[in-house]
């Protein structure tokens, strides 16, 4: 490998980046837009849950619940005077749930969870589950101080480790950050080799003395640093806008970001060399990199909840290990052994995709640095 040739090849790529401003949009504008969409659009926190409290018997318990629940920022309580009236509001989607107290429950001294009926609109899936959980916790908290020793024989205390505030953004964004890094690196680099082939300038490289390894390096280095700036911009925006705490090692977080950004760039170059067409390369970059990083990495859906074959595919791709490392660095901390193993797996994929790219470049006519 000639360092002088590599220097001029990198210089050529930098000049190309300066001419093509769309690369700057992919590197900086796209991460900014995606972090806003994911951070604000994918939040699973429900605020407020609109619930109707049935005051059919106008008991002291109903008055107690209304006064306590009305003060919660997560709940918006309205009153109705029959269960049927609440059902009418639920069918018209004016409310999300109905809280109905049985008519024989007249005193706080006769409390029982079985005597309070919560009806939730379950058509929205996760929303209904979360709404039910909010209401159960709020009602339990509101009535707990009035329960006697006889009616409260078992006390249940729960604690949410690593996300004490129970904010969904803190769980979602570390995983979605991996998806953004994947898109920026793979999508940007998927254009590089295919663009030269489509423009006909790749033939001049074949006719020169450059080696396939030099071409791969010259196209990886500048776009890796561009992607890396976009990756760190994504992390900075995540911290500034959503204030996700970093409980683990900052060093391992930086190393993982750098390694995974390089693996995404290597994957993009491989796709570009394989497709040899800009349109096809960008399409396959989304299909083979971005979508698996979102759907098969465990960032949204736990791999234990999917069929074994799908989980097997998930464990074959590098985003799965990046997501795990990001969540350790952001939320739980510790677990250095897992971070080291995941970093090693990501580095393996860097070598793997880079080797495949070199092999494809050689098959295109560049063999041993000489034109055959």
C-alpha positions in Angstrom: 0.0 0.0 0.0 1.3 3.4 -1.0 0.6 6.2 1.6 1.1 8.8 -1.1 -1.5 7.3 -3.4 -3.8 6.9 -0.4 -3.3 10.6 0.5 -4.4 11.7 -3.0 -7.3 9.4 -3.1 -8.6 10.7 0.3 -8.1 14.3 -1.0 -10.2 13.4 -4.1 -13.0 12.1 -1.8 -12.9 15.2 0.3 -13.2 17.4 -2.8 -16.2 15.3 -3.9 -17.8 15.8 -0.5 -17.3 19.6 -0.9 -19.0 19.5 -4.3 -21.9 17.3 -3.2 -23.8 19.1 -0.4 -26.3 16.3 -0.1 -23.7 14.4 1.9 -23.7 17.2 4.5 -27.5 16.9 4.7 -27.3 13.1 5.4 -24.5 13.6 8.0 -26.0 16.5 10.0 -29.6 17.3 9.1 -31.0 13.8 9.0 -29.7 12.9 12.5 -31.2 16.1 13.9 -34.6 15.4 12.3 -34.7 11.7 13.3 -33.8 12.4 16.9 -36.7 14.9 17.1 -39.1 12.4 15.5 -38.0 9.5 17.7 -37.7 11.5 20.9 -41.0 13.3 20.6 -43.0 11.0 18.3 -42.3 7.6 19.8 -42.8 8.4 23.4 -45.0 5.8 25.2 -45.7 8.0 28.1 -49.4 8.9 28.3 -50.3 12.3 29.6 -53.1 12.7 30.3 -55.3 9.6 30.5 -58.9 10.8 30.2 -61.0 8.9 32.7 -64.7 9.2 33.7 -65.5 8.6 37.4 -69.0 7.2 38.0 -70.7 9.0 40.9 -73.8 6.8 40.8 -74.0 6.4 44.6 -72.2 9.7 45.5 -70.4 7.9 48.3 -67.5 9.2 50.4 -65.2 6.9 48.5 -66.2 8.5 45.2 -65.5 11.9 46.6 -62.2 10.8 47.9 -61.1 9.3 44.6 -62.2 12.4 42.6 -60.2 14.8 44.9 -57.1 12.6 44.8 -57.1 11.6 41.1 -57.9 15.1 39.9 -54.5 16.3 41.2 -52.5 13.9 39.1 -50.7 15.4 36.0 -51.1 12.0 34.3 -54.9 11.9 34.7 -57.8 14.1 33.5 -60.9 13.1 35.5 -64.5 13.9 34.5 -67.6 12.8 36.4 -70.6 10.9 35.1 -73.6 9.7 37.0 -74.1 6.2 35.5 -72.0 3.5 33.9 -74.0 3.8 30.7 -73.1 7.5 30.4 -69.4 6.5 30.8 -69.8 3.8 28.1 -71.3 6.4 25.7 -68.3 8.6 26.2 -65.9 5.7 25.8 -67.6 4.6 22.5 -67.2 8.1 21.1 -63.5 8.2 22.2 -64.1 11.2 24.5 -62.5 9.3 27.3 -60.0 6.5 27.7 -61.3 4.7 30.7 -64.2 4.4 33.2 -63.8 4.1 37.0 -66.9 2.6 38.5 -67.4 2.0 42.2 -70.0 -0.6 43.2 -73.0 0.8 44.9 -72.5 -1.3 48.1 -69.1 0.3 48.7 -70.0 3.3 50.9 -67.1 3.7 53.3 -63.3 3.9 53.1 -63.2 1.3 55.9 -64.7 -1.3 53.5 -62.2 -1.0 50.6 -61.4 -3.8 48.3 -59.8 -3.7 44.8 -62.4 -6.1 43.5 -65.1 -3.6 44.2 -63.7 -0.9 41.9 -64.1 -1.6 38.2 -61.8 -0.1 35.7 -62.9 -0.3 32.0 -60.2 0.8 29.5 -60.3 1.4 25.8 -58.1 -1.5 24.6 -58.2 -0.7 20.9 -55.0 1.2 21.1 -52.9 -1.7 22.4 -50.0 -0.4 24.5 -51.9 2.8 25.3 -54.7 0.8 27.0 -52.2 -1.3 29.0 -50.4 1.8 30.2 -53.6 3.6 31.0 -54.8 0.7 33.1 -51.5 0.6 34.9 -51.7 4.4 35.6 -55.2 4.1 37.0 -54.5 1.1 39.2 -51.4 2.8 40.7 -53.3 6.1 41.2 -56.3 4.5 42.8 -54.2 2.3 45.0 -52.2 5.3 46.2 -55.3 7.4 46.8 -56.9 4.7 48.9 -53.9 3.2 50.7 -54.0 5.7 53.6 -57.6 4.8 54.4 -57.1 1.1 54.4 -57.1 -0.6 57.8 -54.7 -3.3 58.9 -57.3 -5.9 58.3 -57.9 -5.0 54.7 -54.2 -4.5 53.9 -52.6 -7.7 55.0 -50.0 -7.6 52.2 -48.0 -4.6 51.2 -46.5 -4.6 47.7 -43.6 -2.2 47.1 -42.2 -1.9 43.6 -39.1 -0.3 42.3 -38.0 0.4 38.7 -34.2 0.1 38.5 -32.2 1.9 35.9 -35.1 4.1 34.8 -36.5 5.3 38.2 -38.6 8.0 36.6 -40.2 5.4 34.2 -39.8 7.7 31.2 -40.1 5.8 28.0 -37.7 8.1 26.1 -34.9 6.8 28.3 -35.6 3.3 27.2 -36.3 4.0 23.5 -33.7 6.6 22.5 -30.5 4.6 23.2 -31.8 1.9 20.8 -33.1 4.4 18.3 -29.7 6.2 18.4 -28.2 3.0 17.0 -30.7 3.1 14.1 -29.9 6.7 13.3 -26.1 5.9 13.3 -26.8 3.0 11.0 -28.8 5.0 8.6 -26.3 7.9 8.4 -23.2 5.6 7.9 -24.7 3.0 5.7 -26.8 5.3 3.5 -24.0 7.8 3.0 -21.4 5.2 2.1 -23.8 3.2 -0.1 -23.5 6.1 -2.6 -19.7 6.3 -2.8 -18.6 3.4 -5.1 -21.8 3.1 -7.0 -21.7 6.9 -7.9 -18.3 6.5 -9.4 -19.4 3.5 -11.4 -22.5 5.3 -12.7 -20.4 8.3 -13.7 -17.8 6.3 -15.5 -14.9 7.6 -13.3 -14.3 4.2 -11.8 -12.7 3.0 -15.0 -9.8 5.5 -14.4 -9.2 3.9 -11.0 -9.1 0.5 -12.6 -6.5 1.7 -15.1 -4.3 3.2 -12.4 -1.9 1.5 -10.0 -4.1 1.8 -7.0 -5.0 -1.4 -5.1 -8.5 -2.5 -4.0 -7.4 -2.0 -0.4 -6.3 1.6 -1.1 -9.6 2.4 -2.7 -11.5 0.9 0.2 -9.5 2.9 2.7 -9.7 6.1 0.8 -13.5 5.9 0.6 -13.9 4.7 4.2 -11.8 7.3 6.1 -13.4 10.6 5.0 -16.9 9.2 5.1 -16.3 7.5 8.5 -15.3 10.9 10.0 -18.4 12.5 8.4 -20.6 9.8 9.9 -18.8 10.0 13.2 -19.6 13.7 13.5 -23.3 12.9 12.7 -23.2 10.1 15.4 -21.8 12.4 18.1 -24.3 15.1 17.0 -27.1 12.6 17.6 -25.7 11.8 21.1 -25.4 15.5 22.0 -28.9 16.3 20.8 -30.2 13.3 22.8 -28.6 14.6 26.0 -29.5 18.3 25.4 -33.2 17.6 24.5 -34.1 14.6 26.6 -31.4 14.6 29.3 -30.9 10.8 29.4 -28.5 10.1 32.2 -25.2 8.3 31.4 -24.9 5.8 34.2 -22.1 3.7 32.7 -18.7 4.2 31.2 -18.3 7.2 29.0 -15.1 5.7 27.5 -16.9 2.5 26.4 -19.8 4.6 25.0 -17.3 6.6 22.9 -15.5 3.4 21.7 -18.8 1.7 20.9 -20.0 4.7 18.9 -16.8 4.9 16.9 -16.7 1.2 16.2 -20.3 0.9 15.3 -20.2 4.0 13.1 -17.2 2.4 11.2 -19.1 -0.9 10.9 -22.1 0.9 9.4 -19.8 2.7 6.9 -18.1 -0.6 6.0 -21.5 -2.1 5.4 -22.6 0.8 3.2 -19.4 0.5 1.1 -20.0 -3.2 0.7 -23.5 -2.6 -0.5 -22.3 0.1 -2.9 -19.6 -2.2 -4.4 -22.1 -5.1 -4.6 -25.0 -3.2 -6.3 -22.9 -0.9 -8.5 -26.0 1.4 -8.9 -26.8 4.4 -6.8 -30.6 3.9 -6.7 -30.3 0.1 -5.9 -27.5 0.8 -3.4 -29.6 3.3 -1.4 -32.6 1.0 -1.5 -30.7 -2.0 -0.2 -28.9 0.2 2.4 -32.3 0.9 4.0 -33.5 -2.7 3.7 -30.3 -4.4 4.9 -29.1 -1.9 7.5 -31.7 0.6 8.8 -34.8 -1.7 9.0 -32.9 -4.6 10.8 -31.4 -2.0 13.2 -34.8 -0.8 14.1 -36.9 -4.1 14.0 -34.5 -6.9 14.7 -31.9 -5.5 17.2 -34.1 -5.5 20.3 -34.4 -1.7 20.3 -38.2 -1.8 20.0 -39.1 -5.4 20.5 -37.4 -7.8 22.9 -35.8 -10.6 21.0 -37.2 -13.1 23.5 -40.7 -12.2 22.3 -40.2 -13.1 18.6 -40.0 -16.5 16.9 -36.6 -18.3 17.4 -35.7 -18.0 13.8 -36.2 -14.2 13.8 -34.3 -13.9 17.1 -31.4 -15.9 15.5 -31.2 -13.4 12.7 -31.3 -10.6 15.2 -28.2 -12.0 17.0 -26.4 -12.3 13.7 -26.4 -8.5 13.0 -24.2 -5.9 14.7 -26.9 -3.5 15.8 -28.1 -6.0 18.4 -24.8 -5.7 20.2 -24.6 -1.9 19.8 -28.1 -1.5 21.3 -27.2 -3.7 24.3 -24.0 -1.7 24.9 -25.8 1.7 24.5 -28.4 0.7 27.1 -25.7 -0.5 29.5 -23.7 2.8 29.1 -26.8 5.0 29.4 -29.0 3.3 31.9 -27.6 0.5 34.0 -23.8 1.0 34.0 -21.2 -1.7 34.9 -21.1 -5.0 33.0 -17.7 -4.4 31.5 -17.3 -8.0 30.2 -20.5 -7.6 28.1 -19.3 -4.3 26.7 -15.9 -5.8 25.7 -17.5 -8.8 24.0 -20.0 -6.5 22.1 -17.1 -4.3 21.1 -15.2 -7.3 19.8 -18.2 -8.5 17.8 -18.6 -5.1 16.2 -14.9 -4.9 15.3 -15.3 -8.4 13.7 -18.0 -7.0 11.4 -15.8 -4.1 10.5 -13.1 -6.5 9.2 -15.8 -8.7 7.6 -17.5 -6.1 5.6 -14.2 -4.4 4.6 -12.8 -7.7 3.4 -15.9 -8.3 1.3 -15.6 -4.8 -0.2 -12.0 -5.4 -1.1 -12.9 -8.7 -2.7 -15.7 -7.2 -4.8 -13.3 -4.4 -5.9 -10.8 -6.9 -7.1 -13.5 -8.8 -9.0 -14.3 -5.5 -10.7 -10.9 -5.4 -12.3 -8.5 -4.1 -9.6 -6.2 -7.0 -8.8 -3.1 -6.6 -6.8 -2.9 -2.9 -7.7 -2.6 -3.6 -11.4 -5.1 -3.5 -14.2 -5.6 -7.0 -15.8 
